[in-house]
Amino acid sequence: LKQGKLLTRSGTIRVIGYSFNTTAALGDIPASYTYNTTKIDISNMNNDFMTYDSGDIANVNSLNYNLPVTFKQKLCKLTISISVTGFTSNTISGCTGVYVKQGGNSTSWVIGSSAVAANTNNTASFNPNTNLTTTIRMVPFASARTITVHFDKLTVGNIISNNADNIDITSNQSVQLKEGMSYTMKIQFKRSPGINVPAG
């Protein structure tokens, strides 16, 4: 295979490709590939992961055969957007351990598989302290599910300190995430009006 040209002997072949959308080295190439068995490590979920599958190609006997190659995204993007209203200082700070619970993480892709298998590991932690919008990549699940964002520590506004420890915020609807698509989950912290009770 060179510059999209393909020449085979009689028989059927299949061309599989993958890309991490980065100029970094792909890592060690397996000594041999077995369709639907060999695993390729996904070392960095911060990058796109894309695959190509030619399907069965039979009896190519001319160098004039063109092999079109189009890669397809296997991950989706989820943007966590946080807003704060009603506080003296509409800020958040002190955030630690922020991640999507059971977030469709993954460590590998099986060559030939039509999709990356999602597991229920938490996503990598992200920090919304300085930028209230954070985009992460996830492996889509096979069915609709709710999305839960976990905060180990969270301070909202300048008059509340460590008001939320180990808090989970879950979407009120189940969502079917799709490969190559982008989604936004909005989280709003809004201060409720207080009631002053006279003393005595």
C-alpha positions, -999 to 999 in steps of 0.1 A, spaced: 0 0 0 16 33 -11 -1 67 -17 -35 50 -19 -24 24 -45 -32 -12 -37 -21 -45 -55 -30 -79 -41 -28 -114 -52 -60 -133 -57 -80 -135 -25 -95 -110 -1 -78 -85 22 -89 -58 46 -71 -26 55 -74 -13 91 -59 20 102 -59 41 134 -48 75 144 -45 94 177 -45 129 160 -11 137 173 25 138 159 37 118 189 49 83 183 23 56 180 41 34 204 54 -2 198 38 -19 168 25 -54 178 46 -82 164 15 -95 147 -21 -84 142 -52 -105 146 -85 -91 134 -110 -87 163 -83 -98 189 -53 -76 189 -56 -45 212 -42 -11 205 -35 10 236 -53 44 239 -27 62 260 -42 97 261 -79 104 262 -72 141 257 -67 135 220 -91 123 193 -90 86 185 -99 77 149 -101 45 129 -104 34 93 -118 1 79 -117 -6 42 -141 -36 44 -133 -67 23 -113 -61 -8 -111 -89 -33 -88 -97 -62 -71 -64 -69 -48 -70 -99 -41 -34 -111 -21 -5 -97 -48 17 -110 -70 6 -81 -76 36 -58 -82 30 -21 -101 59 -5 -92 64 32 -115 82 56 -110 81 93 -140 82 117 -140 96 152 -145 70 179 -148 94 209 -172 122 217 -166 155 234 -184 166 266 -181 202 277 -188 210 313 -201 246 316 -204 260 352 -222 293 360 -226 310 394 -253 337 401 -266 355 431 -234 356 452 -212 386 462 -185 370 441 -198 348 413 -168 326 413 -159 290 422 -126 281 437 -108 253 456 -121 227 432 -103 194 435 -112 159 423 -136 170 396 -144 142 371 -173 125 354 -183 94 374 -184 61 354 -175 83 325 -169 61 296 -132 58 299 -112 32 280 -76 19 277 -76 1 244 -94 -6 211 -97 -40 195 -85 -39 159 -115 -44 136 -141 -35 162 -166 -10 150 -165 9 183 -143 14 213 -157 -5 242 -167 19 270 -160 9 306 -173 25 338 -140 41 350 -141 77 360 -127 102 335 -95 120 342 -98 148 367 -102 184 353 -99 218 370 -127 244 365 -112 270 389 -98 294 363 -120 285 333 -156 277 340 -158 257 307 -139 224 304 -140 200 275 -132 163 280 -133 133 257 -154 102 265 -161 68 250 -198 67 240 -219 41 258 -241 17 239 -273 31 254 -286 63 270 -275 72 305 -273 101 329 -241 121 333 -228 126 368 -200 152 376 -183 147 410 -166 174 431 -143 163 460 -140 199 471 -159 231 460 -162 267 472 -189 288 456 -187 326 460 -165 344 484 -189 340 514 -191 303 513 -161 281 523 -159 244 515 -196 242 513 -196 211 491 -175 180 498 -179 149 478 -209 162 459 -224 146 428 -244 166 403 -264 144 378 -282 154 346 -320 152 349 -322 133 316 -305 103 301 -285 111 270 -273 88 242 -238 100 233 -226 94 197 -192 90 182 -177 122 168 -204 145 184 -200 173 209 -223 178 240 -226 204 267 -237 198 303 -245 231 321 -242 232 359 -256 263 377 -250 273 413 -277 299 422 -280 314 457 -316 312 471 -329 343 489 -325 341 526 -351 349 553 -341 370 583 -359 359 615 -361 386 641 -344 378 674 -365 373 705 
